[in-house]
Amino acid sequence: QSENIDDSNADISRDLRLLVRERLVAGDTDAQVIDYVVDRYGEYVLFNPRARGSNLALWLAGPAMLLVGGGLAFGYLRRRKAEVTAAGLTQEEETRLREILKQ
């Protein structure tokens, strides 16, 4: 995983290299070879899976979670700031402050 078949030493990579070579020698185009391998092994074998179908949800989940998290953090910080500035002095605190300032 996370390696192309040319760099990998795994058995399946060796098998895929042979399969790709056979298909290309047989006259298949690059697109036909890719479609053949994906049909046979699934999109798991692609170095960069296609962003369509069920994979599209996975491709969009990361940015969506980042946006939601950023929105929640922004809302939390904005609310927290409003709470801090809205808090005034109690009557007892105001009286004590006046006494201190008179001295």
HUMOLIN-V429848 format. One record per pair of residues at least 24 apart in sequence whose C-alpha atoms are under 8 Angstrom apart, sorted by sequence separation. I is the first residue (numbers start at 1). J is the second residue. D is the distance in Angstrom with one decimal. If there is no record, write none. Layout:
I_J_D ; I_J_D
This chain:
4_47_6.0 ; 3_47_6.9 ; 2_47_6.5
